[in-house]
Amino acid sequence: MKILVIGPAYPWRGGIAHHTGLLVNHLRKHHDVEVVTFSRQYPSIFFPGTTQYESGSRDPAFQTNQWIDSINPVNWIRVGLRIRRSSPSLLIFAFSLPFFAPCYGTIAAIARWGTQTRSLFLCHNIVPHEQRFGDRVLTRFAFAFADFFLVQSTAVERDLLALKPHARYRVTPHPLYEMFGSPIDKTKARNLLAISSERVILFFGYIRPYKGLETLLHAMVWFGDVLLLVVGEFYDDEERYRSLMRSLQIEQRVRVVNQYIPNDEVSRYFSAADVVVLPYLSATQSGIVQIAYNFDKPVIATSVGGLQEVVRDGFTGFLVPQNDPEALASAVRRFYNEQREHEFVQHVKQEKELYSWDRMVAVIEELVDGSGTG
């Protein structure tokens, strides 16, 4: 097939751009694939981070076409016509936010009109974590021009069917983020980061309210011999968290790295940790689990959304109730007191074989060939 993948991609940064790049690399084994991404992804005034662009040395093995201005409707029409003239068999839209729905819907409508081109929406999220008025209306508009849907958790499946009950779709697990390389020796990683603590847990990713970092900080009061690495750019008020650390008297046991980590430095943080902790208050899924599994790391997470589908309680980690610092602390203590790391690591190595990109490509092919659900 001739496929155009449309959405965040290099040089834009972040998990969805990484996901796009990995998917394209695997689609290219069997198909003619091009990538269409943004010339402007978000207006700077709406972006809470320091930069929207990728950093580090790992560039993708393909070129991207930066055609789309996310806030210019005239541009959307031109891009739709440009894609229509190229007559692709399939458009794959990487959908994550209603913000992109008007853009995607317009492009899909024009590209499909009077052609054999079909469109598939690969839905990372459907209902945003931080919802706004009009989100559902915008999403319904885009979905009106979709032939197929692909979701990566049953939580997103439920959201899809609530908006489009007769959707033709498939559910397939979120694959591993293999682009960050292989695990490195734990001692070496800790030396690189100047860590002397014997017990290290990792919270990784953008800091936003729904990620539950506040719960984890409260849990730190319940155990005293563990270093918490908080690694990621704050999209929330950093001083609020710093003030909480001071009031809980845990500052000396928390190391904050407030920055977006370049791709070629991610391995040292995961390799230095004993376990990755995701204390989310809400979730559809999280690519952080797939990064952790790529580095053979167990995960302690809250039993919300799609997290409970990929973290197997007592097998690859522990699941705890959301917003319960004492339960979270108990799981961390149990992980260390029962010496579960080696056992969990072996199980992660087995489990991660389920999360392959070739499996996702096969599901896309089956769905487009007409054997999908719905």
Buried (B, 14 or more C-beta within 10 A) or exposed (E): BEBBBBBBBBBBBBBBBBBBBBBBBBBBEEBEBBBBBBEBBBEEEEEEBEEBEBBBEBEBEBEBBBBBBBBBEEBBBBBBEBBBEEEBBBBBBBBBBBBBBBBBBBBBBBBBEEBEBBBBBBBBBBBBBEEEEEBBEBBBBBBEBBBBBBBBBBBBBBBBBEEBEEBBBBBBBBBBBBBBBEBBEBEEBBEBBEBEBEBBBBBBBBBBBBBBBBBBBBBBEBBEEBBBBBBBBBBBEEEEBBEBBEEBEBEEBBBBBBBBBEBBBBBBBBBBBBBBBBBBBBBBBBBBBBBBBBBBBBBBBBBBBBBBBBBBBEBBBBBBEBBBBEBBBBBBBEBBEEEBBEBBBEBBEEBBEEBBBEBBBBBBBEBBEEEBEB
